[in-house]
Amino acid sequence: MPAVAKTEPSAAAAPPTGNAAAPVAAVVNARTRPKWLRDLTPTAVWRSVAVPALAICGFLLLWSTAASRIETSLGKIPGPAAVWAQAGSLWQDFESERERAKAFYERQAQRNAARLAEDPAATPSTVKYAGRPTFPVQILTSLKTVFTGFLLATLIAVPIGILCGLSRTANAAFSPFIQIFKPVSPLAWLPLVTMIVSALYVTATPMFEKSYLISAITVALCSLWPTVINTALGVASIDKDLMNVSRVLKLGWRTKLFKLVLPSSLPLIFTGMRLSLGVGWMVLIAAEMLAQNPGLGKFVWDEFQNGSSDSLARIMFAVFTIGIIGFLLDRVMLVLQRLTHFSAQR
Amino acid sequence: MNAKRRGLFVAAVSAVLFSSSWTEPVLAKPLKVEKEQLKIGFIKLTDMAPLAIAYEKGYFEDEGLFVTLEAQSNWKVLLDRVIGGELDGAHMLAGQPIGATIGIGTKANVITAFSMDLNGNAITVSNDVWAKMKAGIPNGPDGKPKHPIKADALKPVVSEFKAQGKAFKMAVVFPVSTHNYELRYWLAAGGLNPGYYSSSDVTGQTNADVLLSVTPPPQMPATLEAGTINGYCVGEPWNQQAIAKNVGVPIVTDSEIWKNNPEKVFGVAESWAEKNPNTHLAVVKALIRAAIWLDANNGANRKEAVQILSRPEYVGADAKIIGNTMTGTFEYGKGDTRPAPDFNVFFRYYATYPYYSDAVWYLTQMRRWGQIDEAKPDAWYLDTAKKVYKPDIYMKAAQLLVEEGKAKKTDFPTTDGFRAPTHEFIDGVEYDGRKPNAYIEKLAIGLKGNQKAGS
């Protein structure tokens, strides 16, 4: 895709050649073409565009032929066309739910008008439409939940990681917990988290749904480990000379932390965070299934329970959605990670 | 011309009569509800219908309630979320509020003022088991197996399993679920012991001929298909689903085990009901109207109900499967569809009234199988029933509906809370809700007096 707009930047970058001979200009021009354009050789295009496209076509072909041969108790495994059709029907659900919301607000306006006519002092009710969550809304809920968990994980993991990296004693103290808790499955945490949240989060006007908190905390518990480990590693591998300089200059701990430790370990912290977000997204789906948080996990579970002839196709569409979102999240983190690399190299 | 004038006259007279005399145009003024926005939980079963209908037909909104209906993954999650306040109320198994109040499983005071339906469950066995059972069942005049099928026919199959050193396993949906007691009743009536509960055996498998375990309703067909269980008792559409998927055969419905047995209730936490009395009343009003709609005109609305229930946000199974039982038939085995007009009863037979005698029956079964581990006096049974079942709230809601002209006075019973004694059980034993201990004594298999499991 980046192959389309290419010549302008190189033309603009060409130095003013004045009366110099044209061939020279051409050579210069070729040399100053940006790197990505020079990388755009036929082999590269073949490898980065055509091969994946062919592979995807092959996969779709294999899928549609294999799917029609597997008979489950819910009918045949849906092929690509059936899955695509469900994408349309999910979109239709979303549209019709919006219609219903509109109708609801109209009814509410009418009710309020009637109430005011009867008693001018009456306060109009402004209830938000409480419809069912549709697929796009469920995606948003899942994203919100995973980022809450991820933020929580980062806030806990980075300080612990720094502590472990700076002090061998702290590292020795935390290490057993990291080793033991790192491999624990979200499904094992969930009942504990559920009970603890239910016991502690008791308010008259809850700001968050409990299911949302439970899912986010479970995500945090499972995803903080890569950040802890990578932060510790990043901090521990700071150049010894830098540390010695800071000792000579008698820098305060705060200056040392913010001017020295954090900047130089930032690339590894971000590597850890990228891994954490990946784990978190994976964990979230399982957590939502059990905690009843109305996101993608609950969508998959509800469809499994529906057991209708469309259910498998809908679940499959959700699988692709989950995969694509996971991929995009990873890309975003990768960009952030690269930015920190550059700033660290400066 | 003349006819037109007469028509006008009749219209005028009736307008005068209806507006001024008895039904003073009660401005359908909604109750002042304490809480407008509610979240109500349900399990994907056709008998959640009153909730879906009350929502879709705008009955909740008429009461000034804005409700979100949310499917829950299993009964335990549902109950815990009602107790924890995440849900304002829920579609519950009749045994759940009772079990919670006396402390079987999670202990908390949960009450109900509305019974959601009668009947609606069936027992399904795997194809293999059915093939073996069939030999022992006589055919009726129409050449089809004679109904009701009793557990006597299952006995040789269970013995065969035992001889091979295998356990015969069946699933129910929850330890205090109606299905558990119905399946146990059916097995015991056929001489098979379903096992006892005790303080040391909360799985209820002591002395069992058939091992019962718990599986959430929507997973029943898949679990049966996987061979983990040999049969199950569950609500619809999960028995019809077994036929549709060709993994099992429904053999007996719960109305054949106990005609018009109480099934689901609308349960709320007692503390919630105390804090929101008007809201509770408003919800019950909306649900009564939904139940009336479901059973109106000899089930004329059922087809529409099936379409609504088949949406993915409600039950979600294919309309054809839900329709099998919701429209007055039941498919036992491939092609063996028989009329079952009372398979799902939502309003007829005073289905929605919360009878004390219904609660007492569940309590007798809890005692029978050891979930209540000591003898209790008759008075205890009644007191407990009164703690959980709230017919006064129901009658108040009914009264309001009658005043608003949305229901007829004859729709509701005049009763002291006990149904007349009945012997319409598969084994013909008579049940009188006023004499629970005498009833327990009459049941052949089961704990009596002060007996404990294993003794």
Boltz contact constraints between the chains, C-beta under 6 A:
constraints:
  - contact:
      token1: [A, 73]
      token2: [B, 225]
      max_distance: 6.0
  - contact:
      token1: [A, 73]
      token2: [B, 245]
      max_distance: 6.0
  - contact:
      token1: [A, 73]
      token2: [B, 247]
      max_distance: 6.0
  - contact:
      token1: [A, 127]
      token2: [B, 36]
      max_distance: 6.0
  - contact:
      token1: [A, 127]
      token2: [B, 66]
      max_distance: 6.0
  - contact:
      token1: [A, 130]
      token2: [B, 66]
      max_distance: 6.0
  - contact:
      token1: [A, 130]
      token2: [B, 68]
      max_distance: 6.0
  - contact:
      token1: [A, 132]
      token2: [B, 313]
      max_distance: 6.0
  - contact:
      token1: [A, 198]
      token2: [B, 84]
      max_distance: 6.0
  - contact:
      token1: [A, 210]
      token2: [B, 86]
      max_distance: 6.0
  - contact:
      token1: [A, 302]
      token2: [B, 71]
      max_distance: 6.0
  - contact:
      token1: [A, 305]
      token2: [B, 44]
      max_distance: 6.0
  - contact:
      token1: [A, 305]
      token2: [B, 218]
      max_distance: 6.0
  - contact:
      token1: [A, 306]
      token2: [B, 312]
      max_distance: 6.0
  - contact:
      token1: [A, 306]
      token2: [B, 316]
      max_distance: 6.0
  - contact:
      token1: [A, 307]
      token2: [B, 317]
      max_distance: 6.0
  - contact:
      token1: [A, 308]
      token2: [B, 316]
      max_distance: 6.0
  - contact:
      token1: [A, 308]
      token2: [B, 317]
      max_distance: 6.0
  - contact:
      token1: [A, 308]
      token2: [B, 318]
      max_distance: 6.0
  - contact:
      token1: [A, 309]
      token2: [B, 318]
      max_distance: 6.0
